[in-house]
Amino acid sequence: MWEQVTNPRDDVTSKPGLCLWFAQEVWQVPHQFATAWEAWQAIRYRHESRELPNVSVPVWFDHWGTYGKGYGQYGHVVTY
């Protein structure tokens, strides 16, 4: 049913607070967005489900917090 079409890198390390940078490095995609929320909004195809596939994928979360630009919706992304 599911097929891994892009292999994630497993040699990426990152510092806390850089979840988007980390995910972009794992998936080898350009660094185009300032926050995970902005990146998620720009995704062309979204699968909004709590059911995870049996392949490695980025998983996006709603996340509000205070960072360099003040309190706001920054989002969060991890690699499953």
C-alpha positions in Angstrom: 0.0 0.0 0.0 2.7 2.5 1.0 6.0 2.9 -0.8 9.1 4.7 0.4 9.8 7.0 -2.6 12.6 9.1 -0.9 15.0 7.6 1.5 15.6 9.8 4.6 19.1 10.5 5.7 19.9 8.9 9.0 23.2 10.8 9.7 21.6 14.3 10.5 22.1 15.9 13.9 20.6 19.2 15.1 20.2 21.5 18.0 17.0 22.0 20.0 14.6 24.4 18.4 15.7 23.6 14.8 13.1 21.0 14.0 12.4 22.4 10.5 16.1 22.6 9.7 16.5 19.0 10.8 13.6 17.7 8.8 14.8 19.6 5.7 18.2 18.0 6.0 16.7 14.5 6.6 14.5 14.8 3.5 17.1 16.7 1.5 14.7 19.6 0.5 15.5 23.3 0.2 15.5 25.5 3.3 12.7 27.9 2.2 10.6 28.7 5.3 11.2 30.4 8.6 9.0 28.1 10.7 7.5 24.6 10.5 4.0 26.2 10.4 4.9 28.1 7.2 6.4 25.0 5.6 3.3 22.9 6.5 1.0 25.6 5.0 3.0 25.4 1.7 2.8 21.6 1.4 1.0 20.7 -1.8 -0.4 17.4 -0.7 -1.4 16.9 2.9 -2.6 13.7 4.5 -4.3 14.8 7.7 -4.7 11.6 9.6 -3.6 10.2 12.9 -2.9 6.9 11.2 0.8 6.7 10.4 2.0 4.7 7.4 4.6 1.9 7.5 7.2 4.1 5.8 9.3 7.0 7.0 7.5 10.4 6.7 7.6 13.9 8.1 4.9 14.4 10.8 3.6 18.0 11.4 2.2 19.3 14.7 0.5 22.5 15.7 2.8 24.4 18.2 2.5 27.8 19.7 5.5 29.3 21.6 7.8 32.2 22.1 10.9 32.3 20.0 13.0 35.0 18.3 10.0 36.7 16.8 7.8 36.6 19.9 4.8 34.5 20.8 3.1 32.8 17.8 2.3 29.7 15.8 5.6 28.2 14.9 4.5 24.6 14.3 6.7 21.5 14.8 7.9 18.7 12.5 9.5 15.4 13.2 10.5 12.4 11.1 8.6 9.2 11.8 
